[in-house]
Amino acid sequence: MQASAATERAAIDAEVSGKTLCDLLLRNAETYGDQPALSWNADGDGDGGWQHLTWRGYRDRVAEAAMGLAALGVGRGDFVAIMTRNRPEHLIADLAALHLGAVPVSFYNTLAPEQIAYIAAHCEAKVAVLDGRQFMERWEKVKDDLPNLTHAVLLEDAADFADYGWVRSWDALLEGGRAALASADGRARFDAAWRQVTPDDLVTVMYTSGTTGPPKGVMTTHYNALWTAAAVERWTRESNRAAWEPGATYLSYLPLAHSLERLSGHYAAQWRATSVWFCPEVLRVVEYLPQVRPATFVAVPRLWEKAQAGITAALAAEPNPRRRRIAEQAIASGRQAVRLFQAGKPMPLGLRLRRALFERLVFSKIRHRMGLDRCLVAFSGAAPLAEDVLEFFLAIGIPLREGYGLTESTAPASLNLPERVKVGTVGPALPGVEMRVADDGELLIRGGNVAKGYYKDPEQTAATFGPDGWLHTGDVAEVDEDGFIRIVDRKKELLITAGGDNVSPSNLENLLKAHPLIAQACAVGDRKPYIAALVVLDGEVAPGWAGQHGIPFESLERFALDERIRAELQQAVDQVNQHVARIEQIKRFTVLPTEWTMDSEELTPTLKLKRRVIHQKYAAEIQALYQ
C-alpha cells in the first residue's frame, strides 16, 4: 500500500506543482467567468432573495479588497484577522490578503474577548475584518492589548463607530481599492504582489485548542490546501464525477475557522470551480438545504443526529396509520439491506423489490424534503459518528461517508470509499496519504496534507511533526486487512462534541478550580451535544467556608446536597462561562458527594485525573447530565 500511496502522491504533486490559490482564482475567472461562484440570500426567506457573484466578479472584488488592504498597510508577511459569518466577504477578504502575500486567520464567531486578544496578539494581526457591531464590541474591549492592530474593517454598522479613527467600512475599503486599481500602475502593483506568492507560503494559520494551555496555530500552506483538495477529488472522481464538475453546488454553513469547512467551502471549491452558496448561521442549515439542494454536503455528527431524530419523529407523528406503517417498513427494509451489504451477503430478490418500491414511496420524498435529493457526496467528520446514525442515512439512500482527520492534516486524511463503506470505520487513507500504527498504537499520517507545523511553537512542532514527515495524531487506531481504519481511543484529552467542536477539558477544569470550594472537576462532552462537568468539593475548605456563610456542616455528603451550595457553584460556572467561547461553556453540572483521591482511584499519584476511571465510575451521573 505504501508503494501505491507513493505513486499517488507523486501524481498529485505533479498536478498541484507551482500552483497557489491566486493561480486558481485567475484560472476560474478566465475559464468560468460568467458562471456563479458565490451566492447568498439577501433576505433569507426564499429563493427570490438570492444574489450571485460570478467568477470574474469574484476576482474583481478580491483585487479591490486587496488594494484596499494594501492602502491600510497590509503587505507580504502580515496577518489579517477575519471574524464574520458565512458570507461572500469572508472568502473575498481571505483571498485579498493572500494576493498581497499576507496571511488570513479566521476567528470563531463565538470567541470571548480574552480569546480574541490571545490569538490576535499571537499572530500580530494588523487588520481585522469584522461582521458588525456584535463582533466589533468584543474587539474594542481588547484593542489596547493589540499594539499591532491598526485598523478594523466592518462589513456592517461602521457608521456606529464613525468617530473611531481606526475603523473603516467594507464599502469604503472596496472604493479605495477600485481607485487604486484605476491608477496608472494600480493593476501592475496588484499583479506583482500576487505573482510573488509561492506554494510554500502560508495560506492560513488555523488556531485549534490543545489539551492544555493556549490554542496552537496550525501553519497550512497553499501546497497543503491544493494537495488535499486534489486528493479528495481523486477519492471520488470516478464514481461521483458530477460532484466535482465546475459549477456543482456546495452549501457553506459550518464556521470558516473550522478546518473541515475551510477545505470544503474554500480550497476545494477553488480547485474545482464549485459554486458556493452561503448559509449565515449553522442553526438555519435545515432551512437553506431545500433552497440550495447541494451536490456535496458536509456535516458534523450532531447535525446528522438531529436530522435523524427529526425524520423519525415526523414519521412517528404521521396521523395516517397505513402511511406510518409503510414508513416503518421502509426504514426496516433499508437497514436490512445495509446490514447485508456490510456482511458481504447478496440481497434477496424480495428485498430488492421492496427497496425499489420504498425508494419511490418513502426514501425519495424524505431526501427531497431534506434538500438532499441531488446530493452525490455527503461527508461526516470532525467527530465520531454513531453507527446507528450512519446506517439510518445509508438506509434511506443518502450516500453518507465518514472520514477522519485533524486540523494538522488540512482536515481529511481518510474517508470511506464511494463504492464501499464500512460502518464503524473512518475508511482507508486518502490517495497519496500513508497511514501506519506505531508500536504504542498511535496513528501516524504522512502526505502532502500534513501541515508545516505550529506557528511560533518549535517545541510542539517537533513533538507532533516528525522529522521523517510523520504526523503524530495522538489517536489510537487499528487498521484491518483491507486498510480500513478504526479509531479506538484518544491519547489526547481533547473533547470533540457532537457538533465537531474541539474543547480543552483541562482549561475548563482549571477555571472551575479557581473557586475555593472546588477541589476537582472533570469536564465531559465527548460526542455529546454540549459540555457538562462533574464537580468535587474540597473537604478541607468546606467546613470553614460553611461557617463563614452561616451554613451548618455535618458531612461533605450532606453539604454537597445543600441548595445554597448548588447556587454558589452555579455562580462559579457562570463566571467560567464568561471567559470561554459559547461552544466551550458548561451547560450543566453535578456535585458529587465524595472526594477524589489516589485510593479511590480517580487520581494518579501526581493528582492528575484518571478520565477513563471517572467516566466508568460515574457513568450514570454523566448520563443524567444529558437527559
Stockholm file with secondary structure:
# STOCKHOLM 1.0

chainA/1-627         MQASAATERAAIDAEVSGKTLCDLLLRNAETYGDQPALSWNADGDGDGGWQHLTWRGYRDRVAEAAMGLAALGVGRGDFVAIMTRNRPEHLIADLAALHLGAVPVSFYNTLAPEQIAYIAAHCEAKVAVLDGRQFMERWEKVKDDLPNLTHAVLLEDAADFADYGWVRSWDALLEGGRAALASADGRARFDAAWRQVTPDDLVTVMYTSGTTGPPKGVMTTHYNALWTAAAVERWTRESNRAAWEPGATYLSYLPLAHSLERLSGHYAAQWRATSVWFCPEVLRVVEYLPQVRPATFVAVPRLWEKAQAGITAALAAEPNPRRRRIAEQAIASGRQAVRLFQAGKPMPLGLRLRRALFERLVFSKIRHRMGLDRCLVAFSGAAPLAEDVLEFFLAIGIPLREGYGLTESTAPASLNLPERVKVGTVGPALPGVEMRVADDGELLIRGGNVAKGYYKDPEQTAATFGPDGWLHTGDVAEVDEDGFIRIVDRKKELLITAGGDNVSPSNLENLLKAHPLIAQACAVGDRKPYIAALVVLDGEVAPGWAGQHGIPFESLERFALDERIRAELQQAVDQVNQHVARIEQIKRFTVLPTEWTMDSEELTPTLKLKRRVIHQKYAAEIQALYQ
#=GR chainA/1-627 SS CHHHHHHHHHHHHHHHTTCCHHHHHHHHHHHSTTSEEEEEESSSSSGGGEEEEEHHHHHHHHHHHHHHHHHTTCCTTCEEEEECCSSHHHHHHHHHHHHTTCEEEECCTTCCHHHHHHHHHHTTEEEEEECSHHHHHHHHHHGGGCTTCCEEEESSCGGGGTTCTTEEEHHHHHHHHHHHHHSTTHHHHHHHHHHTCCTTSEEEEEEECCSSSSCEEEEEEHHHHHHHHHHHHHHHTTTCGGGGSTTCEEEECSCTTSHHHHIIIIIHHHHTTCEEEECSSGGGHHHHHHHHCCSEEEECHHHHHHHHHHHHHHHHTCSCHHHHHHHHHHHHHHHHHHHHHHTTCCCCHHHHHHHHHHIIIIIHHHHHHHTCTTCSEEEECSSCCCHHHHHHHHHTTCCEEEEEEEGGGTEEEEECCSSCCCTTSCCSBCTTCEEEECTTSEEEEESTTSCCEETTCHHHHHHHBCTTSCEEEEEEEEECTTSCEEEEEESSCCEECTTCCEECHHHHHHHHTTSTTEEEEEEECTTSSSEEEEEEECTTTHHHHHHHTTCCCSCHHHHHHCHHHHHHHHHHHHHHHTTSCGGGCEEEEEEESSCCCTTTTSBCTTCCBCHHHHHHHTHHHHHHTTC
#=GC SS_cons         CHHHHHHHHHHHHHHHTTCCHHHHHHHHHHHSTTSEEEEEESSSSSGGGEEEEEHHHHHHHHHHHHHHHHHTTCCTTCEEEEECCSSHHHHHHHHHHHHTTCEEEECCTTCCHHHHHHHHHHTTEEEEEECSHHHHHHHHHHGGGCTTCCEEEESSCGGGGTTCTTEEEHHHHHHHHHHHHHSTTHHHHHHHHHHTCCTTSEEEEEEECCSSSSCEEEEEEHHHHHHHHHHHHHHHTTTCGGGGSTTCEEEECSCTTSHHHHIIIIIHHHHTTCEEEECSSGGGHHHHHHHHCCSEEEECHHHHHHHHHHHHHHHHTCSCHHHHHHHHHHHHHHHHHHHHHHTTCCCCHHHHHHHHHHIIIIIHHHHHHHTCTTCSEEEECSSCCCHHHHHHHHHTTCCEEEEEEEGGGTEEEEECCSSCCCTTSCCSBCTTCEEEECTTSEEEEESTTSCCEETTCHHHHHHHBCTTSCEEEEEEEEECTTSCEEEEEESSCCEECTTCCEECHHHHHHHHTTSTTEEEEEEECTTSSSEEEEEEECTTTHHHHHHHTTCCCSCHHHHHHCHHHHHHHHHHHHHHHTTSCGGGCEEEEEEESSCCCTTTTSBCTTCCBCHHHHHHHTHHHHHHTTC
//
